Amino acid sequence: MSKVITFGEIMLRLAPNGYYRFFQNDQMQATFGGGEANVAVSLANFGIESAYVTKLPKHAIGQAAIDSLRYFGVDTSKVVRGGDRVGIYYLEKGASQRGSVCIYDRAHSAIAEAQPSDFDWDQIFDGADWFHFTGITPALGGKLVDICLEACKAAKAKGVKISCDLNYRGKLWTRAEAREAMTKLCEYVDVCISNEEDAKDVFGIEAEGTDIYGGKLNHEGYKSVAKQLADKFGFEKVAITLRTSISASDNDWAGMLYDGENYCFSKSYHLHIVDRVGGGDSFGAGLIYSLLSGKDTQGAIEFAVAASALKHSVEGDFNRVSVSEVEKLAGGDGSGRVQR
């Protein structure tokens, strides 16, 4: 069985019930989530041996975060305990023409104050096949750019494949800071995951003839983006998610995978969204699973997009779907009929 290591921050997610606005009533749902943790959960659900690395306080909230991962079978033995805070994010889910809102309260979290000495990457990558991180983790400040760089170097030295979702977050760092850090980190990356905005925000690479707000996506422009990224960093593969936002409730969703020779586009899905947070992470997990399973380029992008399409129907950060459910949708059965 393949073994995947993911590294990042898991946060406490506080969200009003349903589509209520912040403090429209006095209740909030408390769950956990975060980019690389979401990937780890998806992979565990797909039957991949999945280990998550982070730093969390020893108190009850830190333990609850660990327990939320253990529930799905994620290996948490490599989580470092220490620090004082679990990061928090507040989510107000959008609907119709009202967009979702995320408010971060993650400064001085345990992982944000982690030190390079906290992580023995040679031991962590022992027996691993794949390492995944996102552009969110180095954006958290402190020593995390250095920690991510050490992780990438150690993974590469052990022959571990590395994937990175660029995931630019303007609330965490500037474009200039992102470009400086991600340029160093991407030298070690084998599989790059991006969307219609990240490549532009981080590296200034933009798809021509595309208007993401007007619902116009140009396939030829995205081929150019993928090739420019691959040529710049030597990526083996570049995956790009293609989202047409009709409203907060309805999107069209597809993806493209470039393998150095072929540009493969998935079928497109019309999504009526229950919860879109974690949609990109479920795409990343589906892609990693597909590539580890030996799927060809077209099969890999179809599985990744189908996995992510299903995530948009699931409450919470974590994607609670199985391989058979994803393959059913990727195979063309998106009817949503009751299964009896």
Secondary structure, DSSP 4 states (H G I P E B T S, - for coil): --EEEEES--EEEEEESTTPPTTSSS-EEEEEE-HHHHHHHHHHHTT-EEEEE-EE-SSHHHHHHHHHHHTTT-B-TTPEE--S---EEEEE--BTTB--EEEEE-TT-TTTT--GGG--HHHHTTT--EEEEETTTGGG-TTHHHHHHHHHHHHHHTT-EEEEE----TTTS-HHHHHHHHHHHGGG-SEEEEETTHHHHHH----TT-BTTTTB--HHHHHHHHHHHHHHH--SEEEEEEEEESSSSEEEEEEEEE-SS-EEEPPPEEEE-S--TTHHHHHHHHHHHHHHTT--HHHHHHHHHHHHHHHTTSSSSS----HHHHHHHHTT----PPP-
